[in-house]
Amino acid sequence: MSRSFHSWFYLNFFWCFFISQSIDAQIRCLNVGGLSQHTNLFVYKSPSNTLLISSTAGLNVYDGLNTKVYHPVLRHMYGQNLQSNFYGDSIGRIWFTTYEALNYYDPRTDDLDYMFMISSSGDTIKENYCTFHQEGNNLYLKAGKEIFVLDVSTKRILHSYPIDFSKLHDLALLRTDDHQYITGVGAKGYMVYKIEPANSVSLIDSGSINGTSILNHHDGLCWIGDAEGKIHYYDAKTSKIFYSKQVSNALVNSISYLSDTKLLISGRSNQLYVFDIHTRSIIDSIVFSSTPFNTPVNLLLTPFVDRDSTLWVGSDGQGVLFHNFNKTKFKHFLGSTNGNKSTSIIKLFQQGDKSLITLNRKGGILWISESGQKLYQWNTLPIGISDFTANTGVQLNDRQILFASYGRLYVLDIHSKKISVLSGPAEAKQLEISQLERLYNGKIIVSCFGDLMQEIMLEGNTYSLQPYGDLSKYSDNTTYFKIDQHNRLYISNDELTILVFAPSSDGTSHVFERELNMTGGIRGLCEDPQSNAVYISNSQGLFLINRETWTIDQIKGKDNILTQTIYSVLADDDGNLWLSSNKGLMKYVPGTDEVRVFTEMDGIQALEYNTHAYLKTEDGHMLFGGVNGLNYFHPREVKFSTKPAPVYISEMLINDEIDSTYKVPQYIENVNLNYSQNTISFEFHAIDYADPKATRVMYKLVGVDEDYVQSKTAQGFARYANLSPGRYTFSILGMNSDGHWNETPRTFQIRVHPPFYLTWWFISISSLAIISLLYWTVRSYYRRKLEKKNLLLREQALIIKNQQAIEHERTRIASEMHDDLGSGLTTIRYLSDKALMQAKDTEEVEQIQRIADHSNTLVRNMSEIIWAMNSRFDDAENLAGYLRRYASEYLEEHSIPFSFDIDEEQLENVNVRGEVRRNLFLVFKEVLHNTVKYSGASEVIIHLHIADHVTIKVSEVGARGFDPISSEEKGNGLYNIKKRMDAIHGRIAYEQSAEAMQITFSAPIHLS
């Protein structure tokens, strides 16, 4: 690819825009900062939108905001004086030469490397390198005294030609259908070699032109620039120069293509010339009106226009200047150019032929055409003052303008081009004039600070004054004033309030209506087309006044951008407001916070505008004047770029340190971090070379941020600390310099790997192990429980078996006792009764009666024992019945009334073991014995309750009562009661009340 590839491919699009610009189109340029050296010849835009810039002190790579410099000392680079343009290969590497070697830069690794050519004699060449042409992967370069063709994909030399161009500094490859020509130019002239079959070469032409640059055209033709400011059209096939053309009065430094029919030529001046090939003439020029250094441009080097219509020009000692032509939105007239002073516009008037009259500060009065060309200038007053300031003025008619300067009034006659000084009353010489206007009723009024508002009455070359509006009642000092569409007069009352005067009923004057409590005075006024309201601007900002309620609302805009001095307000045909200020020109959309701020790169005259320097023409065009001329535009023709701004990631830190794994973050697609690398930060920005610092970015880490975070400056920075293990998506949106956000974000994935103990395989294995352990534990537990249960069942079976055996034995013993002892005792009782009937004396009767009583007692006791031992009686019903029978027999025997209460519904199917029955009966027996013997009770109430316990309550009604503790210590009865209750895990309680002594004892039915 030759150096001319830029021209034809990119610049053809650029020319469609540029052709509409006027001759000597003045442009402002930005400057690439941080360069290693500020004389830069070659510029190249890489596929990643970074810019490679040559210098004599290393390679510079510019990303839109920052510049990285590559020196041989710090990089794998040979030589530092770059000698040629840059050429990209198919895998993204960029090739260039220093004087000593062929170097290449790989943006994906941010590394450089180099190689040397080997001469036909086998020597390594380390001098005189310069690339000059590329076709596919074939790169043409000179080295030493030979020309080489290198396959950059394999780094293999394909051809070498013995052509000594060591004294020539600019080369070109010319092709025809049949032949190739290698041409070089230099101070000693030019030389043309033809490549013959078998790669031999022959010198076919040479000349004495002091060549400075060369550009191949087509079919063996080329353009040659020389040191005398001429360009020559050369044909290698015929070895002839077709024609020569003088394009500059200094050397031609570079020739590039602007389109297939136009050339862009640079030289020793501040202009780039546009040369039409067909007409062989200069048809346009681009003038660099200002630079970031505020110094004239004296030498422009090789220009380069990229596909985005950005013009790049290296300069001699002023770095690389660039300007995007699509960025320019406003025509700029009367601005400063190199060597020309700027014009500070104070007021504007439109003439019938669309020409303009401007009143200026220290620049007199200018008459300019609609295109900004100066038609005439009035620079000297009749009293001899040159470069005068026209403070304010008013248009009297189509040909006359009344203006004030240095406290005096003048009339300018445009047709005769004469200025006449007016004479007035003596007191007029002391007036300070701030503003001069003509009212709807034809009267001319002027604001005079402490002299308030005055009406000017003209008569020939004289004038007289009279106070207007009777303001002395309301103000001590007036500055600016404005008139609305209802002919109301709004007057600044010393910038503290605004006085509103309504037209008088006869229309000849104004009368006071109200005072608005609004500081900052009044500078601009514009009707609100949607309501009965009016916009007023002043030194405090922009306000909306409702003329029905006279309420005041300040409009601040996003980030309070409108809280500043706003000089003027104009509404376009779509209802948008255009505002001039000290921070540029702004567009405000009413009812929203949307404010578009235009900068000098948009073509505004400067950041600072002037108060009365604004005008809207009948066809909708607007003009705003300021300290550096004026802007002229139609609002509907102001277009905004919707081109996406690529996002560039300049730095990525892991744990706040650079990680060599991600050396070039611009090319990362995925970031994999271990759990200890969980703090990550990025620096990034959007690239728009129309105005790099006007770009913005928004970013969001999906999974952390709920919404996008917008940067305050062009440089974006994001830092996320202590990220939890997981997957995240980092998303960045770029905004171009016209405020358009990219629709598709730049995204890449971030994965923070968990520690091994949080990995799925570890968790799976651990879970399996835990489940296995739990299974083994539960299984072991239930197995032991089952074994214990089986053991318990075996023990219970043994106990049951033993119990059954015991019960069987009890039943046998009870049966045998009943059969044997019972029959014997019954026999004794029977015999004693018989003997008693036969006894004759008293002693014998007593003895036999004692035997009978003992036998009865033994029979009764044996019945109790048999009842306790016999398992047939192990139930609650038997127990209740036996206790009731015993109480009845025993208490009736001692003539003590009683009652026996049983919860009979609870007795069914309740088993009570023999041991429990026996001990409860014996305790019951002992309690009744003590009741009869000691209590003195008048009645006994017995209550039996059976649930899980057998509970017996004996209430001794009218008993004396006793202390169970002391009574237990005195005798064995209560002691035995307690012992028996302990044996069956029961308890006994004694409670004394006024009515009775209650003895309650209970025991569980089943013993554990």
ABEGO torsion letter per residue (X at the ends): XBAAAAAAAAAAAAAAAAAABBBGBBBBBBBBBGBABABBABBBBBAAGBBBBBBAAEBBBBAGABBBBBBAAABBBBEABBABBBBBBAAGBBBBBBAABBBBBBAAAGBBBBBBBBBAAGBBBABGBBBABBBEABBBBBBEABBBBBBAAAGBBABBBBBBAAABABBBBBBBAABBBBBBBBAAEBBBBBBBBGGBBBBABBBABBBABBBBBBGGBBBBBBAAGBBBBBBAAAGBBABBBBABABBBABBBBABAABBBBBBBBABBBBBBAAAGBBABBBBBABBAAGBBBABBBBBBBBAAGBBBBBBBGAEBBBBBAAABABBBBGBBBBGBBBBBBABBBBBAAGBBBBBBBGAEBBBBBAAGBBABBBABBAAGBBGBBBABBBBABAABBBBBBGGBBBBBBAAAGBBBBBBBBAAAAABBBABBBBBAAGBBBBBAEAAEBBBBBBBEABBBBBBBGGAAAABABBBBBBBBAAGBBBBBBGGABBBBBBBBAAGABBBBABBBBBBGEBABBBBBAABBBBBBBBAAEBBBBBAAAGBBBBBAEBGGAABBBBABBBBBAAGBBBBBBAAEBBBBBBGBABBBBBBAAAGBABABBBAABBBBBAAGBBBBBBABEBBBBBAAABBBBABBBBBBBABBBBGGBBBAABABAAABABBBBBAABABBBBBBBBBBAABAAABBBBBBBBGABABBBBBABABBBBBBBGBBBEBBBBBBBBBBAAGBBBABBBBBBBBBBBBAAABAAAAAAAAAAAAAAAAAAAAAAAAAAAAAAAAAAAAAAAAAAAAAAAAAAAAAAAAAAAAAAAAAAAAAAAAAAAAAAABABAAAAAAAAAAAAAAAAAAAAAAAAAAAABAAABBAAAAAAAAAAAAAAAAAAAGBBBBBBBBAAAABGBBBBAAAAAAAAAAAAAAAAAAAAAAGBABBBBBBBBBABBBBBBBBBGBAEBBAAAAAAABAAAAAAAAAAAAAGBBBBBBBBAABBBBBBBBBABBX
